[in-house]
């Protein structure tokens, strides 16, 4: 796989590093915007923008014309194509030269993304090279890694996996958008060594009757892991070390942990604070936005402090995810973890529905592998585990869950 840059079964594409280099060398037009559902097109645009030191603005491939006009003022971008003076650019001969060029020419470069927009209109956020690659680890130990790509490429998590693979000269295998059997096949056939994904993605693979010894590291981010999911993953990937990461479009990757407890690096000690159980990040660690000008940015992530010196904490939920039921605050992740502990339930989504009396009622979608599981059996189990106001009033059985553009559980209908 060392010669392969990208394997994308969903689009029937196999791109070698040599093809990529030839394509970059022969590209003579720059467009600041990239909107495509083809992973290679997105990756190539990012690389070429770095080579010429120009901004690249990534747009979700499923943005509607109305969304595009709100976000950019345009719905078509072909008229923004500009010729590039290739006489100033030396030809790139091999993978090593390409990677060196990226590191040398990125000082004037920036990448602009849009937040997922789950709680409103997506926000525009820009990062320079250092911010975009803050947690990238480059070493000889990583040079033979094969990355399972399980994110949307136009969002922060996908971008960071891309740079980790790119700057180490690794192969990328697309997993995002494949069904469970297709993911199994790619992991096995391509001998994937690293996977980074959301817990929602990993639960697609579970329960798993086979093991994948080639996988050396599993990274999770974007949502809270349940203990059941963790235990099942360790069985599915017996040789893998599991790492939790905290990242956001606004700040990039900031924390990593081998469990649910996060620590703040010494160099960030003065740039991270917790106020009213909410995580705040200093502007120094933030990307560039059009609206944020305050010194401290409230992530609206609710955390529990475990120690102050050094600062250690664990994530509880997103503030916007908390559901108000008759004056009580319900954490949907707590309810999901409890439901997931039922044998035969493989996935669950808890979400609110407006109610004139209580404000909201709790609803859930359940994916079950055991046909004997019923609404009644779920409620009976929950009555012994959680308070009555947390128990879903409406339980629907579905084949798959509703997810956001970034592959996370969709909290609001």
Secondary structure, 3 states (H helix, E strand, C coil): CCCEEEEEHHHCEEEEHHHHHHHHHHCCEECCEEECCCHHHHHHHHHHHHHHCCCEEEECCCCCHHHHHHHHCCCCCHHHCEECCHHHCCCCCCHHHHHHHHHHHHHHCEEEEECCCCCCCCCEEEEEHHHHCCCCCCCHHHCCCEEEECCCCCCHHHHHHHHHHHHCCCEEEECCCCCHHHHHHHHHHCCCCEEEECHHHHHHCCCCCCCCCCCCEEEEECCCCCHHHHHHHHHHCCCCEEEEEEEECCCEEEEEECCCCEECCHHHCCCEEEECCEEEEEHHHCCEECCCCCCEEEEEEEEEEEEECCEEEEEEEEHHHCEEECCEEECHHHHHHHHHCCCCEEEEEEEEEEECCCEEEEEEEEEECCCCCCHHHHHHHHHCCCCHHHCCCEEEECCCCCECCCCCECCCC
